Amino acid sequence: MIHRMQSNQRAVTIAVLILIGLCGLLPLDATSQFLLATAMAWAVAAVGLDIFSGYLGQPSFGHAGFIGLGAYGYAILGRYVPPLLAAAGALLAVAAISVVMGSALVRLRDFGLVLGTFFFSYIVTAMLSGTTLASITNGESGLQVPAIQIGTAYLGQGSAYYWLCLLALTVAVLLSGNYASSRAGRALRLVNRSETVAEALGAAPGRIKLTAFTYSASLAAAAGVLIAIGSGYISPDNFSAQQSIILYAMVAVGGMSSIAGPILGALLFTITPNYLQAAKTYQDIVFAVVLLTCLVLFRRGCYGLIDSAARAVARRARIVPPDTPPRRHDAAPDRVGSPGRSGVAAALDVEALQVDYDGVRALDSVTFHVDPGRVHALVGPNGAGKTTLLNCVSGLEAPARGTILVGERPVPARGPAKGRQLGVSRTFQNPALVGDLSCIENVMLGHYYAHRSPLLIDLLGLGRRREAASRAAAAGTLQFVGVDGDRHEADADELSFAEMKLVDIARALAMDGRLLVMDEPTAGLSGTEMASISALIRRLRETLTVVVVSHHVPWIREVSESATVLAAGRVIARGTPQEVFASAEVQEVFIGGPGRSHGKEPSR
């Protein structure tokens, strides 16, 4: 079954493209036809920016700079080479520039990224209009764009230009739609949700950001080529830093993370000002009111309004049943066998591990051993260093000293992808699922590292067989952990907390590791739900070594075979759960003194 949200987005996008195509068949006047064509050219850039700013969640106020570079690159190269080669050369040049610029810009966060991209756009405009490159760009006077003639028709005019822009927009939509719904698109959403979880799954957030940035810049350059062809003349003012802000507004008002939304935003921002010119005195005020109304009342933009209306109509027609409230799943996961696993449980050896934070020692000479196929508990009060230890084992943090061996291979000082190669899987106290992905798609993220492929494969939609296999495997893993089949296609933000925990475990199991580290898998769960997790862990130890952190002492006694107790970053006890919890020092530090109940969870 195709995921509901993706299906809705695809239907709306196709409907918008069909409507634009039908408009091209109408007897429009030359001005209206040109406005629609120009709107489509800007929509190409907006769709690309949606990948970076919508799906990935990285703001950019500088993409008009790439549009300008694409337009000028085409105009300059068009003097010497055929139009197709000029367009290709302009796109390649902008892609190369975006890689160089993006390598620095994507390291910035939020306001820093906004400023960095904005000033990039400002610098591009200054260079195009300045005297330094005036011999090439003609400075503020701008450039004449070579006309493209096919027979007796000019490609930059009339219907020919309209259909060229529609063709380019359709290609941009197909590529971006494939990007957003593929392995690469799921990774974008995960990095947006949590870079730490993405790293634990073997993804490289920096590389993912740079790839999305380059892709969006390339589409912006394609838009620049279209604008240059249609205008016949370009100047630096056409691509000012203000245009970057307008481009971002197109995406935000149209509806981020939707593909169709940016097209609607481009139509709104390109066509509406033209019809307000009759009232020039009030043009800016009216347009500002329209913009603020969309942003305040329609938080998901124009697309969200259409999507909500379509859902309401569908429910009334009983095409789609009303959303059911989340329900808790309490049954033990004992209905299906373990999904196929290729790995063998690995031993874990931690030797003299030391981690320092700004002069504070989080871990101090931590040493312990876990036999293959065993369940080992890490316990201790808040601030004892348990999560830091799991981060080191996962490759998310680098210890100052000491070694960590998974099997007989050391975990690198830093590099989750390499830690992932060693077979280390990880769950988190906060599951950090991607809310607008289904359960099954969240679990498919666990296959991200194993199913590596070039982005081009995803853009062209050539990975469908791999996607189908990944989906089937994810469904089997969800069944194994105890998530009912009728919940597999539910969005993650519709799940109960207990179901989120199970999906998080399924995502970790999808990594097909040899060592599973679990951070507070029972936090926030009821007794019945904790029993379900216990039953699952007992089955996992047949093929996995499990290291688990939990504050629930009775649960630790039940599920684990050995335990290490930490306090203030040091090991104060090792042995079986019965042995360590009988220690007077452990009772004093962890539980609060001899004779206190072991069944009470310490305050957080």
C-alpha positions in Angstrom: 0.0 0.0 0.0 1.4 3.4 -1.0 1.8 5.7 2.0 -1.2 8.0 2.3 0.7 11.3 2.5 2.9 10.5 -0.5 -0.2 9.5 -2.5 -2.0 12.7 -1.7 1.1 14.8 -2.6 1.5 13.0 -5.9 -2.2 13.5 -6.7 -2.2 17.2 -6.0 1.1 17.7 -7.9 -0.3 15.9 -11.0 -3.5 17.9 -10.8 -1.5 21.2 -10.7 0.6 20.2 -13.7 -2.5 19.1 -15.6 -4.2 22.4 -14.9 -1.1 24.4 -16.0 -1.0 22.3 -19.2 -4.7 23.0 -19.9 -4.1 26.7 -19.4 -1.5 26.4 -22.3 -4.3 25.2 -24.6 -6.5 28.3 -23.8 -6.4 31.4 -26.1 -4.4 33.4 -23.5 -3.1 36.8 -24.4 0.7 37.1 -24.7 1.1 38.8 -21.3 -0.8 36.1 -19.4 1.0 33.3 -21.3 4.4 34.8 -20.5 3.5 35.3 -16.8 2.5 31.7 -16.4 5.7 30.6 -18.2 7.8 32.8 -15.9 6.0 31.4 -12.9 6.9 27.9 -14.0 10.5 28.9 -14.4 10.6 30.2 -10.8 8.7 27.1 -9.7 11.6 25.0 -10.9 13.9 26.8 -8.5 11.2 26.6 -5.7 10.8 22.9 -6.1 14.6 22.4 -5.7 14.7 24.7 -2.7 11.9 22.7 -1.1 14.2 19.7 -1.0 16.8 21.7 1.0 14.6 23.9 3.1 11.4 21.8 3.3 12.4 18.2 3.6 15.8 18.8 5.1 14.7 21.8 7.1 17.7 24.0 6.2 16.8 27.7 5.5 18.4 29.4 2.6 18.0 33.0 1.6 20.6 32.9 -1.2 19.3 30.7 -4.0 18.6 33.7 -6.3 22.4 33.9 -6.5 22.4 30.5 -8.2 19.6 31.5 -10.5 21.6 34.5 -11.5 24.8 32.4 -12.1 22.8 30.0 -14.2 21.3 32.8 -16.3 24.6 34.6 -16.8 26.4 31.3 -17.5 24.0 30.4 -20.2 24.1 33.9 -21.8 27.9 34.0 -21.8 28.4 30.4 -23.1 25.6 30.9 -25.6 27.9 33.2 -27.6 30.3 30.4 -28.3 28.5 27.1 -28.2 25.0 25.7 -29.2 22.2 26.4 -26.7 22.0 22.9 -25.3 25.7 22.8 -24.5 25.5 26.3 -23.0 22.7 25.2 -20.7 24.6 22.1 -19.7 27.8 24.1 -19.1 25.9 26.6 -17.0 24.3 23.9 -14.8 27.7 22.1 -14.3 29.4 25.3 -13.4 26.8 26.2 -10.8 26.9 22.7 -9.4 30.6 23.0 -9.0 30.3 26.4 -7.3 27.5 25.0 -5.0 29.8 22.2 -3.9 32.5 24.6 -2.9 30.1 27.1 -1.2 28.0 24.4 0.3 30.9 22.7 2.0 31.2 25.7 4.2 27.6 26.9 4.4 26.0 23.6 5.4 28.2 23.6 8.5 26.3 26.6 9.7 23.0 26.3 11.6 19.8 28.3 11.5 20.5 32.0 11.7 24.1 31.5 10.6 22.9 29.6 7.5 20.4 32.3 6.7 23.1 35.0 6.9 25.6 33.0 5.0 23.3 32.2 2.1 22.0 35.7 2.0 25.4 37.3 1.8 26.4 34.8 -0.9 23.5 36.1 -3.0 24.5 39.6 -2.2 28.1 38.9 -3.3 26.9 37.3 -6.6 24.8 40.4 -7.4 27.8 42.7 -6.5 30.1 40.7 -8.8 27.7 40.7 -11.7 27.1 44.4 -11.4 30.6 45.5 -10.5 33.6 46.5 -12.6 35.9 43.6 -11.9 34.0 41.2 -14.3 32.5 43.9 -16.4 34.3 42.7 -19.5 32.4 39.4 -19.2 29.1 40.4 -17.5 28.8 44.0 -18.9 28.3 45.3 -15.3 25.0 47.0 -14.5 24.1 47.3 -18.1 23.4 43.5 -18.3 23.6 41.1 -21.1 21.7 40.3 -24.3 20.8 36.6 -24.4 21.2 34.8 -27.7 17.9 34.0 -29.3 17.0 30.3 -30.0 15.2 29.9 -33.3 13.6 26.6 -34.4 12.4 27.0 -37.9 10.4 30.2 -38.0 9.6 30.2 -34.2 11.7 31.5 -31.4 11.9 29.3 -28.4 11.9 32.2 -25.9 8.5 33.5 -27.1 4.8 32.5 -27.1 3.6 28.9 -26.9 7.1 27.5 -27.5 8.5 29.1 -24.4 5.4 28.1 -22.4 5.8 24.4 -23.2 9.5 24.6 -22.7 8.9 25.8 -19.1 6.2 23.2 -18.5 8.6 20.5 -19.7 11.3 21.7 -17.4 9.0 22.0 -14.5 7.6 18.4 -15.1 11.2 17.0 -15.1 12.0 18.9 -11.9 8.9 17.6 -10.3 9.6 14.0 -11.3 13.2 14.1 -10.1 12.3 15.9 -6.8 9.4 13.6 -6.2 11.6 10.6 -6.7 14.2 12.2 -4.4 11.7 12.9 -1.6 10.1 9.5 -1.6 13.3 7.4 -1.9 16.0 6.2 0.5 17.7 9.6 0.1 14.5 11.5 0.9 13.9 9.5 4.1 17.5 10.4 5.1 16.7 14.1 4.5 13.7 13.9 6.9 15.8 11.9 9.5 18.6 14.5 9.5 15.9 17.2 9.9 14.5 15.3 12.9 17.8 14.3 14.6 21.3 14.3 13.2 22.5 12.1 16.1 20.0 9.3 15.2 21.0 9.7 11.5 24.7 9.2 12.5 23.8 6.1 14.6 22.2 4.6 11.5 25.4 5.1 9.5 24.3 8.3 7.7 26.6 11.3 7.3 24.5 14.4 7.9 27.1 16.8 6.4 27.2 14.8 3.1 23.4 14.6 3.0 23.1 18.3 3.5 25.7 19.1 0.8 24.0 16.8 -1.7 20.7 18.4 -1.1 22.2 21.9 -1.3 23.9 21.0 -4.6 20.8 19.5 -6.1 18.7 22.6 -5.1 21.3 24.9 -6.5 21.4 23.0 -9.8 17.6 23.4 -10.2 18.0 27.1 -9.4 20.5 27.3 -12.2 18.1 25.5 -14.6 15.5 28.2 -13.6 18.0 30.9 -14.4 18.5 29.4 -17.9 14.8 29.4 -18.5 14.4 33.0 -17.3 17.3 34.1 -19.5 15.8 32.4 -22.6 12.4 34.0 -21.9 13.7 37.4 -21.1 16.1 37.8 -23.9 18.0 40.3 -21.7 19.2 39.9 -18.1 20.7 42.3 -15.6 21.9 41.9 -12.0 18.7 43.5 -10.6 16.8 40.4 -11.8 18.6 38.3 -9.3 19.0 40.5 -6.2 19.2 39.2 -2.7 15.6 40.3 -2.3 14.6 37.7 -4.9 16.2 35.1 -2.7 13.8 36.0 0.1 10.9 36.0 -2.3 11.9 32.5 -3.5 12.0 31.2 0.1 8.5 32.8 0.6 7.2 30.9 -2.4 8.2 27.7 -0.8 6.9 28.6 2.7 3.6 30.1 1.5 3.0 27.3 -1.0 3.7 24.6 1.5 7.0 23.1 2.5 7.8 19.4 2.0 5.1 18.9 -0.6 6.5 19.4 -4.1 3.1 20.9 -5.3 3.3 23.7 -2.7 6.3 25.5 -4.2 4.6 25.5 -7.6 1.5 27.1 -6.1 3.7 29.6 -4.3 5.5 30.5 -7.5 2.2 31.0 -9.3 1.0 33.2 -6.4 4.1 35.4 -6.2 4.6 35.8 -9.9 1.0 36.4 -11.1 -0.6 38.2 -8.1 1.6 41.3 -8.2 0.9 41.8 -11.9 -2.9 42.1 -11.2 -2.3 44.5 -8.3 -0.4 47.0 -10.5 -3.7 48.8 -11.2 -3.7 49.9 -7.6 0.0 50.8 -7.3 -0.5 52.8 -4.2 -1.8 49.8 -2.3 0.1 47.1 -4.1 2.7 46.4 -1.5 0.2 46.6 1.3 -2.3 44.3 -0.3 0.4 41.8 -1.2 1.8 41.9 2.3 -1.6 41.2 3.8 -2.1 38.2 1.5 1.3 36.9 2.4 0.8 37.3 6.2 -2.7 35.7 5.9 -1.3 32.6 4.3 1.5 32.3 6.8 -0.7 32.8 9.9 -3.9 31.0 8.9 -2.5 28.2 6.7 0.5 26.9 8.6 1.0 24.2 6.0 0.7 26.7 3.2 -1.6 26.6 0.2 -0.9 22.9 -0.2 -2.0 22.2 3.3 -5.3 24.0 2.7 -5.9 21.8 -0.4 -4.8 18.7 1.3 -7.1 19.3 4.3 -10.1 20.0 2.0 -9.4 16.9 0.0 -9.3 14.8 3.2 -12.5 16.3 4.4 -14.3 15.5 1.1 -12.9 12.0 1.1 -14.1 11.3 4.6 -17.6 12.5 3.8 -17.6 10.3 0.8 -16.3 7.5 2.9 -13.4 7.0 0.5 -10.9 7.2 3.4 -12.0 6.3 6.9 -11.6 8.8 9.6 -8.2 8.7 11.4 -8.5 6.3 14.3 -7.0 7.4 17.7 -3.7 5.9 18.6 -3.9 2.8 20.6 -1.5 1.1 22.9 0.0 -2.3 22.0 0.5 -4.5 25.0 0.7 -8.0 23.6 4.1 -9.8 23.8 5.7 -10.1 20.4 5.6 -13.9 20.1 3.6 -14.4 17.0 6.2 -14.5 14.3 9.7 -15.8 14.0 12.8 -13.6 14.0 13.5 -11.9 10.7 16.5 -13.3 8.8 19.8 -12.2 10.2 23.2 -12.5 8.6 25.3 -11.5 11.6 26.6 -13.4 14.6 26.4 -12.0 18.2 29.7 -10.2 19.0 31.5 -9.8 22.3 32.0 -6.3 23.7 35.2 -5.3 25.5 35.6 -1.9 27.1 39.0 -1.2 28.5 40.1 1.9 30.5 37.7 4.2 28.8 38.0 7.9 29.6 35.8 10.8 28.3 36.3 14.5 29.3 34.0 17.5 28.7 35.6 20.9 29.3 37.6 19.6 32.2 34.8 17.4 33.6 35.5 13.7 33.5 32.3 11.9 32.3 33.9 8.5 32.2 37.0 7.5 34.3 38.8 4.2 33.5 35.6 2.3 32.7 36.3 -1.4 32.0 33.9 -4.3 31.5 33.3 -7.3 29.2 30.1 -8.8 27.7 30.1 -12.3 26.3 28.5 -12.9 22.9 24.7 -13.5 23.0 24.3 -12.1 26.5 22.2 -9.3 27.9 24.3 -6.9 29.9 22.8 -4.0 31.9 24.4 -0.6 32.6 22.9 1.0 35.7 23.6 4.0 37.8 22.1 7.3 38.9 21.5 10.3 36.5 24.8 11.8 35.4 26.7 8.5 35.9 27.9 8.4 32.3 25.7 5.6 30.9 24.5 7.4 27.8 28.0 8.8 27.2 29.3 5.2 27.3 26.6 4.1 24.8 27.6 7.0 22.5 31.2 5.9 22.6 30.3 2.3 21.8 28.1 3.6 18.9 30.9 5.7 17.5 29.0 8.9 18.2 31.6 10.2 20.7 35.3 9.9 20.8 36.9 8.8 24.1 40.0 10.6 25.3 41.6 7.3 26.2 40.9 3.6 26.2 39.7 1.1 23.7 36.4 -0.5 22.6 36.3 -3.8 20.8 33.3 -5.3 19.1 34.2 -8.8 18.5 37.9 -8.4 17.9 37.7 -5.1 16.0 38.1 -1.7 17.6 35.4 1.0 17.3 37.1 4.0 15.6 37.7 7.2 17.6 34.8 8.8 15.8 32.7 7.6 12.8 29.3 6.1 13.3 29.4 4.7 9.7 32.5 2.7 10.6 30.9 1.7 13.9 27.9 0.6 11.9 30.3 -1.5 9.8 31.3 -3.3 13.0 27.6 -4.3 13.5 26.6 -1.8 16.3 22.9 -1.0 16.4 21.4 1.6 18.6 18.0 2.6 20.2 17.4 5.9 22.0 15.5 7.0 25.1 13.6 9.4 22.9 12.8 7.3 19.8 13.2 10.4 17.5 11.0 8.9 14.7 10.2 10.9 11.6 6.7 12.0 12.3 5.5 12.3 8.7 6.9 8.9 7.7 4.9 5.8 8.3 6.1 3.1 10.7 7.4 0.9 7.9 9.3 3.9 6.3 10.9 4.7 9.7 12.1 1.1 9.9 13.4 1.2 6.3 15.8 3.9 7.6 17.6 1.1 9.3 18.5 -0.2 5.9 20.1 3.1 4.9 23.7 2.1 5.2 23.3 -1.4 3.8 21.4 -0.3 0.8 23.9 2.3 -0.4 23.4 3.6 -4.0 24.2 6.7 -6.0 21.6 9.6 -5.8 21.1 9.3 -9.5 19.5 5.9 -9.0 16.9 7.5 -6.7 16.4 10.5 -8.9 15.6 8.4 -11.9 13.4 6.0 -9.9 15.5 3.0 -10.7 15.6 1.6 -7.2 12.1 0.3 -7.0 13.1 -3.3 -6.6 15.4 -2.5 -3.8 12.7 -0.3 -2.2 10.2 -3.2 -2.4 12.6 -5.6 -0.8 13.4 -3.0 1.9 9.7 -2.5 2.6 9.0 -6.2 2.8 11.9 -6.7 5.2 10.7 -3.7 7.3 7.2 -5.2 7.5 8.6 -8.5 8.8 10.7 -6.7 11.4 7.7 -4.7 12.6 5.7 -8.0 13.0 8.6 -9.5 14.9 8.7 -6.7 17.5 4.9 -6.8 17.9 3.5 -4.0 15.8 0.2 -5.0 14.2 0.0 -5.0 10.4 -2.8 -2.5 10.4 -0.4 0.0 12.1 2.5 -0.3 9.6 1.2 2.5 7.4 0.3 4.8 10.2 2.3 8.0 10.5 4.8 7.9 13.3 3.2 10.9 15.0 0.0 9.0 15.3 1.5 6.3 17.5 1.3 5.8 21.2 4.6 6.1 23.1 4.8 2.4 23.5 4.4 1.8 19.8 7.1 4.4 19.1 9.5 2.4 21.3 8.7 -0.8 19.4 9.3 1.0 16.0 12.6 2.4 17.3 13.7 -1.2 18.2 12.6 -2.4 14.8 14.6 0.3 13.1 17.7 -0.7 15.1 17.1 -4.4 14.2 16.8 -3.5 10.5 20.5 -2.5 10.7 21.2 -6.3 11.0 23.9 -5.7 13.6 25.8 -8.0 16.0 25.6 -5.8 19.1 22.4 -3.9 20.1 22.8 -1.0 22.6 19.5 0.2 24.1 19.1 3.5 26.0 16.2 3.4 28.4 13.9 1.1 26.4 11.4 0.9 29.3 11.2 4.6 30.2 7.6 5.8 30.2 6.1 2.3 29.8 3.5 0.5 31.8 4.2 -2.8 33.5 2.6 -4.8 30.7 4.5 -2.9 28.1 7.7 -3.5 29.9 7.0 -7.2 30.0 6.5 -7.1 26.2 10.0 -5.5 25.9 11.4 -8.2 28.2 10.0 -11.0 26.0 11.4 -9.3 22.9 14.9 -9.0 24.4 15.0 -12.6 25.5 14.4 -13.6 21.9 16.9 -11.2 20.6 19.8 -12.7 22.6 19.6 -15.8 20.3 21.3 -13.8 17.6 22.5 -10.6 19.3 24.5 -9.3 22.2 22.4 -6.7 24.0 23.7 -3.9 26.3 20.8 -2.1 27.9 20.5 1.0 30.1 17.5 1.2 32.5 16.5 2.7 35.8 14.0 -0.1 36.5 15.8 -2.4 38.9 13.3 -5.2 39.0 13.2 -5.2 35.2 17.0 -5.4 35.1 17.0 -8.3 37.4 14.5 -10.1 35.2 16.1 -9.4 31.7 19.8 -9.2 32.2 22.5 -11.8 32.9 25.2 -9.4 34.0 25.5 -5.8 35.0 27.9 -2.9 35.4 27.1 -0.2 37.9 28.4 3.4 37.2 28.6 6.3 39.6 30.2 9.6 38.7 31.8 8.1 35.6 33.5 5.2 37.5 32.6 1.5 37.8 31.6 0.7 41.3 30.4 -2.9 40.8 30.3 -5.7 38.2 28.7 -9.1 38.3 25.2 -10.7 38.1 22.3 -8.4 38.9 21.8 -10.2 42.2 25.4 -9.6 43.1 25.7 -5.9 42.2 22.4 -4.9 43.8 23.4 -6.7 47.0 26.5 -4.4 47.3 26.2 -1.8 50.0 28.0 0.7 47.9 25.5 0.3 45.0 22.6 0.5 47.4 24.1 3.7 48.9 24.9 5.4 45.5 22.2 4.1 43.2 19.2 3.3 45.4 19.7 5.5 48.4 21.0 3.3 51.1 20.8 -0.3 52.4 17.3 -1.6 53.0 15.6 0.6 50.4 13.2 -1.0 48.0 14.8 -2.0 44.7 11.5 -1.7 42.9 11.3 2.1 43.0 12.8 4.0 40.1 15.1 6.8 41.1 13.9 10.4 40.6 15.1 12.0 37.4 
